[in-house]
Amino acid sequence: MNSRTVADLLSQDITIPEVEIKGWVRTFRANRFIALNDGSTLQNIQCVVDFENFDEALLKKITTGAAIHVKGELVESLGKGQKVEIQVESLEILGESDPETYPIQPKKHSLEFLREQAHLRTRTNTFSAVMRLRSALSFAIHKYFNENGFYYMHTPIITGSDAEGAGEMFKVTNLDLDNVPKNDEGKTDYTKDFFGKETNLTVSGQLEAETYAMSLGKVYTFGPTFRAENSNTSRHLAEFWMIEPEVAFMDLPGNMDLAEDFMKYVLKYVLENNAEDLEFLDNRLQDEDKRKPQAERNPMTLIEKLKFVTDNNFMRVSYTEAIDILRNSKPNKKKKFQYLIEEWGTDLQSEHERFLVEKHFKCPVILFDYPANIKAFYMRLNDDGKTVRAMDILFPGIGEIVGGAQREERLEVLKQKMAAINIPEDELWWYLDLRKFGTAVHSGFGLGFERLVMFVTGMTNIRDVIPYPRTPQNAEF
């Protein structure tokens, strides 16, 4: 007889004479009722024990957190809250749990406390729901690209280039740090290092993905990226995952079409396939809102926010038009914005992006044609010489969630842009080669996966949507 899952058994509406299940004890009441969970669903299945048929020493081992193996009959439940339950016929303790030291007791725990117990926090309803949704979103992403003719490629984690030009990268070395070799100039001699040159952990797979797009047509990456930014905010991690599609022969409008279609697809997927987890997290968020002042409450429930994206067309607005709207808005004129909009060229903040989405247009927004001096070197320069064919997608409650652009395909223009920010041509010779041999219009975008998971789950700290967060001074687990 094969072991069943809790989700499978709870979906049954018939008596089954013999079932078996394995899981972890959530509670054991009155030496009779075991609430058992195996991670397949938020719900526990009730296992009813006739204590007269079991040894007292065995029953004492059925404590919160213990792993057990149950066999018995699935029957209609006589209690409220569940359709079926298991009348236990045999029970085996697979792994004991010390009730005095087990951290995840059946009570409310703070998110801060649970971060310190990241190896056990998925035994709570909140984190099991978050991580099931993370898994479902990951599957939906691969499913979308597979259905739309994209090839999945693995870009290098170790790289000799800085795709963002920000310099906030983790160095990779096997040099003896207590005896670092020096060159004639007294600087670190990287020719003695493992790769013979200075290397880092990647901040983006985009540049390498572009090379494959220019031969395979449509590709995407989905992998870990790293940024050595010394920031402890609720929106920053040192290690995070990025989704980055790149498409040959696609211009900026095509890029916007792709990004909108992609975002709607993955959100519809979880709405249709993860309703139980979304409903739980939605209720959790509403309960939290009730304890906040009216002005700080979310204008939409979690599920309303997701449907706000899936059910609306994305408004496409130039950066210049957006600046005019923001400059003339009531919050700006009455100095309600923390960062006032005074002139063209300002880098928009989350408060500005949310105003455009939630108050002005009342739908998701795609901003495009940003000032060149606030965007990356690889973005295609417009004919006006001052804007680039960049785009950002703005969502309610979060602001920017996707950033992308048509890439600069002209060799001489790209060289000039690299020179302006001191990127040596010999560091990116292979990237420049794409502009020498069969150059063509191409575009792509990047989506921070954890930012997406935050949006879908309603979690407000990025540390709570990745299994083991890596932040300054923290590499536990």
HUZI-V295245 format. One record per residue. N is the residue number from 1. SS is DSSP state (~ for helix, > for strand, _ for the rest). OMEGA is omega in whole degrees, 0 to 359 (NA if undefined). D_LAST is the distance of its C-alpha to the last C-alpha in whole Angstrom. Layout:
N_SS_OMEGA_D_LAST ; N_SS_OMEGA_D_LAST
This chain:
1___181_36 ; 2___177_33 ; 3___179_31 ; 4_>_174_31 ; 5___177_28 ; 6_~_180_29 ; 7_~_180_29 ; 8_~_183_32 ; 9_~_181_34 ; 10_~_178_34 ; 11___182_36 ; 12___174_38 ; 13___178_42 ; 14___175_43 ; 15___176_43 ; 16_>_188_42 ; 17_>_183_43 ; 18_>_173_40 ; 19_>_172_36 ; 20_>_184_33 ; 21_>_178_29 ; 22_>_180_26 ; 23_>_182_23 ; 24_>_181_22 ; 25_>_172_24 ; 26_>_176_24 ; 27_>_174_27 ; 28_>_187_30 ; 29_>_170_33 ; 30___181_36 ; 31___187_35 ; 32___188_36 ; 33_>_177_34 ; 34_>_171_31 ; 35_>_187_29 ; 36_>_179_27 ; 37_>_179_24 ; 38___178_22 ; 39___183_21 ; 40___181_24 ; 41___174_25 ; 42___188_25 ; 43___171_28 ; 44___171_28 ; 45_>_180_31 ; 46_>_177_33 ; 47_>_187_33 ; 48_>_184_37 ; 49___170_37 ; 50___190_40 ; 51_~_179_39 ; 52_~_181_43 ; 53_~_185_42 ; 54___180_38 ; 55___182_38 ; 56_~_179_37 ; 57_~_178_34 ; 58_~_182_33 ; 59_~_179_33 ; 60_~_180_31 ; 61___179_28 ; 62___183_28 ; 63___179_25 ; 64___180_23 ; 65___180_20 ; 66___175_22 ; 67_>_183_22 ; 68_>_178_26 ; 69_>_185_28 ; 70_>_170_31 ; 71_>_179_35 ; 72_>_183_38 ; 73_>_175_40 ; 74_>_184_39 ; 75_>_175_42 ; 76_>_183_42 ; 77___176_41 ; 78___181_43 ; 79___179_41 ; 80___172_40 ; 81___177_37 ; 82___181_37 ; 83___186_39 ; 84_>_175_38 ; 85_>_180_37 ; 86_>_170_36 ; 87_>_190_39 ; 88_>_176_37 ; 89_>_174_39 ; 90_>_185_36 ; 91_>_179_33 ; 92_>_175_30 ; 93_>_179_27 ; 94_>_179_24 ; 95_>_181_22 ; 96___176_22 ; 97___181_20 ; 98___183_21 ; 99___181_23 ; 100___186_22 ; 101___180_19 ; 102___189_17 ; 103___189_16 ; 104___179_17 ; 105___181_21 ; 106___177_23 ; 107___181_24 ; 108___177_23 ; 109___177_20 ; 110___178_19 ; 111_~_178_17 ; 112_~_178_16 ; 113_~_183_15 ; 114_~_174_13 ; 115_~_178_11 ; 116___179_10 ; 117___187_9 ; 118___180_8 ; 119___181_7 ; 120___190_11 ; 121_~_178_13 ; 122_~_172_14 ; 123_~_173_17 ; 124___180_18 ; 125_~_183_21 ; 126_~_186_20 ; 127_~_174_17 ; 128_~_178_18 ; 129_~_180_21 ; 130_~_185_19 ; 131_~_172_17 ; 132_~_177_20 ; 133_~_176_22 ; 134_~_179_20 ; 135_~_181_20 ; 136_~_178_24 ; 137_~_178_24 ; 138_~_179_23 ; 139_~_181_25 ; 140_~_179_28 ; 141_~_178_27 ; 142_~_181_28 ; 143_~_181_31 ; 144_~_183_33 ; 145_~_178_32 ; 146_~_181_33 ; 147_~_184_36 ; 148___170_37 ; 149___178_38 ; 150___173_35 ; 151_>_181_33 ; 152_>_178_29 ; 153___181_29 ; 154___179_25 ; 155___186_26 ; 156___174_24 ; 157___176_21 ; 158_>_186_22 ; 159_>_176_25 ; 160___183_28 ; 161___178_29 ; 162___186_28 ; 163___184_29 ; 164___180_29 ; 165___184_31 ; 166___177_29 ; 167___182_27 ; 168___187_24 ; 169___175_22 ; 170___179_19 ; 171_>_175_21 ; 172_>_182_21 ; 173___168_22 ; 174___175_23 ; 175___175_25 ; 176___186_25 ; 177___175_24 ; 178___181_26 ; 179___185_29 ; 180___178_29 ; 181___180_32 ; 182_>_175_35 ; 183___184_37 ; 184___179_41 ; 185___179_40 ; 186___178_37 ; 187___180_34 ; 188_>_181_32 ; 189___183_33 ; 190_~_175_31 ; 191_~_178_34 ; 192_~_182_32 ; 193___186_28 ; 194___183_27 ; 195___178_29 ; 196___179_32 ; 197___178_31 ; 198___180_28 ; 199_>_184_25 ; 200_>_168_23 ; 201_>_187_20 ; 202___171_22 ; 203___182_22 ; 204___175_25 ; 205___189_26 ; 206_~_186_29 ; 207_~_178_31 ; 208_~_178_31 ; 209_~_178_31 ; 210_~_182_35 ; 211_~_180_36 ; 212_~_176_35 ; 213_~_182_37 ; 214_~_171_40 ; 215_~_180_40 ; 216_~_176_39 ; 217___183_40 ; 218_>_181_37 ; 219_>_172_33 ; 220_>_173_30 ; 221_>_176_26 ; 222_>_185_23 ; 223_>_183_20 ; 224_>_175_17 ; 225_>_191_19 ; 226_>_178_17 ; 227___183_19 ; 228___179_19 ; 229___185_21 ; 230___184_20 ; 231___180_20 ; 232___180_18 ; 233___181_20 ; 234___183_20 ; 235___184_20 ; 236___171_19 ; 237___175_15 ; 238___177_15 ; 239_>_182_14 ; 240_>_184_16 ; 241_>_182_18 ; 242_>_171_22 ; 243_>_186_25 ; 244_>_173_28 ; 245_>_174_31 ; 246_>_186_34 ; 247_>_176_38 ; 248_>_175_41 ; 249___179_44 ; 250___180_42 ; 251___184_43 ; 252_~_177_42 ; 253_~_176_44 ; 254_~_178_42 ; 255_~_178_39 ; 256_~_177_39 ; 257_~_181_40 ; 258_~_184_38 ; 259_~_179_35 ; 260_~_180_37 ; 261_~_180_37 ; 262_~_182_34 ; 263_~_179_32 ; 264_~_182_35 ; 265_~_186_34 ; 266_~_178_30 ; 267_~_176_31 ; 268_~_181_34 ; 269_~_182_32 ; 270_~_175_29 ; 271_~_182_32 ; 272_~_189_34 ; 273_~_184_31 ; 274___185_28 ; 275_~_183_31 ; 276_~_181_30 ; 277_~_179_26 ; 278_~_179_28 ; 279_~_178_30 ; 280_~_182_28 ; 281_~_176_26 ; 282_~_179_29 ; 283_~_178_30 ; 284_~_181_27 ; 285_~_179_28 ; 286_~_177_32 ; 287_~_178_31 ; 288_~_182_29 ; 289_~_182_32 ; 290_~_181_35 ; 291___181_33 ; 292___171_34 ; 293___184_37 ; 294_~_184_39 ; 295_~_184_38 ; 296_~_183_35 ; 297___179_34 ; 298___180_34 ; 299___179_37 ; 300___171_36 ; 301___182_34 ; 302_~_182_31 ; 303_~_175_33 ; 304_~_180_36 ; 305_~_179_34 ; 306_~_179_33 ; 307_~_173_36 ; 308_~_178_37 ; 309_~_186_36 ; 310_~_188_37 ; 311___181_40 ; 312___169_41 ; 313___180_42 ; 314___177_41 ; 315_>_180_43 ; 316_>_189_43 ; 317_>_177_44 ; 318_>_176_45 ; 319_~_182_43 ; 320_~_177_46 ; 321_~_180_47 ; 322_~_179_44 ; 323_~_178_45 ; 324_~_179_48 ; 325_~_183_47 ; 326_~_181_45 ; 327_~_183_47 ; 328___182_50 ; 329___179_47 ; 330_~_180_48 ; 331_~_180_45 ; 332_~_181_45 ; 333_~_181_49 ; 334___177_48 ; 335___177_45 ; 336___175_43 ; 337___174_40 ; 338___178_38 ; 339___183_39 ; 340___177_42 ; 341___183_43 ; 342___185_46 ; 343___176_47 ; 344___180_46 ; 345___179_43 ; 346___175_41 ; 347___186_37 ; 348___177_36 ; 349___182_34 ; 350_~_181_32 ; 351_~_178_35 ; 352_~_181_38 ; 353_~_180_36 ; 354_~_177_36 ; 355_~_181_39 ; 356_~_184_40 ; 357_~_192_39 ; 358_~_186_39 ; 359_~_188_42 ; 360_~_185_44 ; 361_~_181_44 ; 362___175_42 ; 363___175_40 ; 364___185_38 ; 365_>_170_39 ; 366_>_174_39 ; 367_>_181_40 ; 368_>_180_41 ; 369_>_180_43 ; 370_>_173_41 ; 371_>_184_42 ; 372_~_187_41 ; 373_~_176_40 ; 374_~_180_37 ; 375___188_36 ; 376___186_35 ; 377___187_37 ; 378___183_37 ; 379_>_188_38 ; 380___180_42 ; 381_>_177_45 ; 382___183_47 ; 383___180_51 ; 384___177_51 ; 385___182_49 ; 386___177_47 ; 387_>_178_45 ; 388_>_182_42 ; 389_>_178_42 ; 390_>_174_38 ; 391_>_172_37 ; 392_>_174_35 ; 393_>_182_34 ; 394_>_180_34 ; 395_>_176_33 ; 396___174_34 ; 397___187_31 ; 398___184_29 ; 399_>_183_31 ; 400_>_176_31 ; 401_>_179_28 ; 402_>_173_30 ; 403_>_181_31 ; 404_>_181_34 ; 405_>_161_37 ; 406_>_185_40 ; 407_>_178_39 ; 408___184_42 ; 409___183_43 ; 410___187_46 ; 411_~_186_46 ; 412_~_179_48 ; 413_~_180_46 ; 414_~_178_43 ; 415_~_180_44 ; 416_~_181_45 ; 417_~_177_42 ; 418_~_180_40 ; 419_~_183_42 ; 420_~_179_42 ; 421___172_39 ; 422___171_39 ; 423___182_37 ; 424___180_39 ; 425_~_183_40 ; 426_~_177_39 ; 427_~_183_35 ; 428_~_182_36 ; 429_~_181_39 ; 430_~_177_38 ; 431_~_177_37 ; 432_~_178_41 ; 433_~_179_42 ; 434_~_180_41 ; 435_~_179_44 ; 436_~_190_46 ; 437___177_46 ; 438___180_47 ; 439___180_46 ; 440___173_45 ; 441___174_44 ; 442_>_187_41 ; 443_>_176_38 ; 444_>_178_34 ; 445_>_178_32 ; 446_>_177_28 ; 447_>_174_26 ; 448_>_188_23 ; 449_~_181_21 ; 450_~_176_19 ; 451_~_177_22 ; 452_~_181_24 ; 453_~_176_21 ; 454_~_181_22 ; 455_~_184_25 ; 456_~_185_26 ; 457_~_184_24 ; 458___177_25 ; 459___187_21 ; 460___178_22 ; 461___184_19 ; 462_~_178_17 ; 463_~_185_14 ; 464_~_180_15 ; 465___176_16 ; 466___186_13 ; 467___183_10 ; 468___185_7 ; 469___176_9 ; 470___183_10 ; 471_>_179_12 ; 472___179_14 ; 473___181_13 ; 474_>_172_9 ; 475___181_7 ; 476___177_4 ; 477___NA_0
